[in-house]
Amino acid sequence: MAEVRVPALVLAAGGGSRLGGRPKALLSYRGRPLLEHALAAARAGGCAGTVAVLGAAAEQVRARVETGDCRLVDNPDWRTGLGSSLRAGLDALPPDATAVLVLLVDTPGVTAEAVRRLLAAHTARTDLAACAWAGRRAHPVLIGAAHFPELHTTATHDTGARTLLATHPVTLVDCTDTGDPTDLDTPTDLTHWGIP
């Protein structure tokens, strides 16, 4: 069996329009930017490298975030929605990737343990998997390389991987006990996470 190589793809391009134009990658949570939390979860969870897609405030992100050996990719079309960032990230993956683990920068409660569980699902020959929190599918998701061409075609505007996941069987991996899937979209969400 071929070696399994699953890099993480962190989508971190959003401008935080519903948060008063505060780019999510730079929001400080527990003393460091959200992007650092996502990269740390990917690394500690066992991903084979990381790619992060930047958009809003990309120069400031590069200057202020410790990204280590993460490959940073600029998405000049980030304002068109999540889909363009997903496509830009897919194009930047190493050619030997057997799957990709997609993480959103605005889910600081996603832990390394959730990442490990998704990677374990892939090694069990599952090529589409998603974390389930109390029975509800959420992020992160794992997408096998065989689906990359279809994902590249269907990831438009803000749909991301939704179309792909809606038309193929997806293995749900219970992560209820590993953290909190709540994302950061509104000022109320900032309060949930204790972000000023």
Secondary structure by P-SEA (a helix, b strand, c coil): ccbbbbbbbbbccccccccccccccccccccccaaaaaaaaaaaaccccbbbbbccaaaaaaaccccccbbbbbcccccccaaaaaaaaaaaccccccbbbbbbcccccccaaaaaaaaaaaaacccbbbbbccccccccccccccaaaaaaaaccccccaaaaaacbbbbbbcccccccccccccaaaaaaaccc
